[in-house]
Amino acid sequence: MKILIVEDDPVSRRLLESFLSGWGHDVQLAVNGREAWAILQNPDAPNLVVSDWMMPEMDGLELCRRIRATGKSGYIYFIILTAKEKKEDMVKGLEAGADDLLVKPFSHEELKCRVLIGERILNLEKRILQLANTDSLTGILNRRAFMERLEAELDRAARENAPLSIIMADIDHFKRVNDEHGHQAGDRVLQEFSRRLMKPARPYDFLGRYGGEEFIACLPNTSEEQARSIAERLRRGVEETAISRSDDANIPITASFGTASYRAETGNDDVDRLIKRADDALYKAKREGRNRVCAWQDGES
């Protein structure tokens, strides 16, 4: 776990570093709140802070207040170290947003227990966020989480003038699967279909369940031609392999695919336009007989 130590006294700083790194944590150091604040702006910054109260430039309470005021995604668990032991001082620290206060002098075992509490809470938050962002049946991103990530990826593509494409996929005649094989078999088809879409994905590609039997994939750094080729490989893979039911019977399925790409040259391309183009291409594939790939082209409605 990444932990940020904020301590102006060099001896105390070294002791804290020795304890925490010895317990297997990845430790970063700051000598005051201002330096710690700069570290916490990094995307991979620690999310547990052990900070002294009294420090020059920016003390621990001000650092904590600033963290709480930002509303940054991803909770930061904050432990304050202090020689103050009056009840009103404890209340002041908690009002500033601290999760825990540790009164000096303290034993290293007490520090270890407080850090473990923070780690459990952060892991719980991570689990809750994971459940909130994933589709309960397939385990991939749900629609809301996918759209948030697509928005961020599209912003990056615009900044870097990089290509980006999306693929929308729809299982052909899925209602027939449910009617002929039952809803449990239909759930199995959805799970297996999402796994097949994910299997050839690169580490930075991501997949979401857009709704029902419709799925959507984002392919950063991928041109229109590359997206069309990837979608065709996916289509063939789905067509060529039947999905097994729990009783070992096979369910043959096919799927239709629509692709669209970000167009930086327009100057106003956004998520809604990109989704609309891929959706139009998907419905063109379905109108033309299903089990095919269609790429959006200029002039299409």
QUIFEN-V325671 format. One line per field, one symbol per residue. ss: DSSP state (~ for helix, > for strand, _ for the rest). phi: phi as a letter, one per 30 degrees, with the letter a starting at -180 (. if undefined). A space follows every 10 residues. Layout:
ss->???
phi->???
This chain:
ss->_>>>>>___~ ~~~~~~~~~~ ~~___>>>>> __~~~~~~~~ _______>>> >>_______~ ~~~~~~~~~~ ______>>>> >>____~~~~ ~~~~~____> >>>____~~~ ~~~~~~~~~~ ~~~~~~~~~~ ~~~>______ >_~~~~~~~~ ~~~~~~~~~~ ___>>>>>>> >__~~~~~~~ ~_~~~~~~~~ ~~~~~~~~~_ _____>>>>> >__>>>>>>> ___~~~~~~~ ~~~~~~~~~~ __>>_____> >___>>>>>> >__~~~____ ~~~~~~~~~~ ~~~~~~~___ __>>>_____ _
phi->.dbccbaddd dddddddddd dddjdcccbb caddddeddd ddecddcbcc bdddbdibdd ddddeddddd iddidcdbcc caddbddddd ddddddjdda bbdddbdddd dedddddddd dddddddddd ddccdddcic dddddddddd eddddddddc hcdabbbcbb ddhdeddddd cjdddddddd dddddddded ddecdbbbcd lhccbbbcbd hbdedddddd dddddddddd bdcdddcidc cdbbbcbbba bdbdddibdb dddddddddd ddddddddki hacbcdbejd d
